[in-house]
């Protein structure tokens, strides 16, 4: 039973990773691509790591997958924020159909 549930989690994680990679190809600018790369791929990796923990059970590999999950949850959004802020400071333009520039609004003159 655990193997089946683990394989289902693997499939869901791979699907999210696929959509994240597809978003990296299809989205128009660096900021939209960061959304796909961060949210979809992080969510996909979390599902894969939960699947590993369920599949192998509570042993050293299962605990390592849970530790990696916490590490990914902390570092991935932080890195995406740093890249977005660096791109904005380097004057990387938004897509012409973008509605709002939150960094520009928060800028102190």
ABEGO torsion letter per residue (X at the ends): XAAAAAAAAAAAAAAAAAAAAAAAAABABAAAAAAAAAAAAAAAAAAAAAAAAAAAEBBAAAAAAAAAAAAAAAAAAAAAAAAAAAAAAAGBBBBAABABBAAAAABBX
